[in-house]
Amino acid sequence: MAPEGPEGSFGCGQCWPPDATAAWEARAALTPRSSLIDDLHLGVTLLGCSTCNQQFVSVFLEFVDWADGDDPQYWTVLPLTEPEVAELAGLDRPSLIAKLNTADRSRRSLQRDYPKGGTVRLSWGTGIWIAS
């Protein structure tokens, strides 16, 4: 795992670049390590960087409204520490969601929002939130 830098940074320039668009593009090169939840409307996957071994949790959430087929979709990518990754192993769905929702809310996360009828927005945020 990549050590935390002096500014509390995670990852390397290849997996966690400063630009949100570049970070989303870098996400595609991350290696899937484990699928924690694999549901049509909620996906939680652990990803890893082959360069620095930083691990990330990637959360996909879709809110189905049963109208028009243009359902809002949201992704959040959050870097994790080794102890956090270990804590996620073997948790049932409610416990996993609760654990992720209480992860460091000050840590930078990548957010990709695709609202109903809107355009895709990529931005930096903090923490992670999974509606349950």
MOLINKA-V412131 format. One record per helix or strand of 2 or more residues. SS is the DSSP state (helix for helix, strand for strand). FROM is the first residue (numbers start at 1). LEN is the number of residues. Records with the same first field share a line. If there is no record, write none. Layout:
BEGIN
SS=FROM-LEN, FROM-LEN
END
This chain:
BEGIN
helix=20-8, 82-7, 93-9
strand=31-8, 42-7, 55-9, 72-9, 108-7, 120-7
END
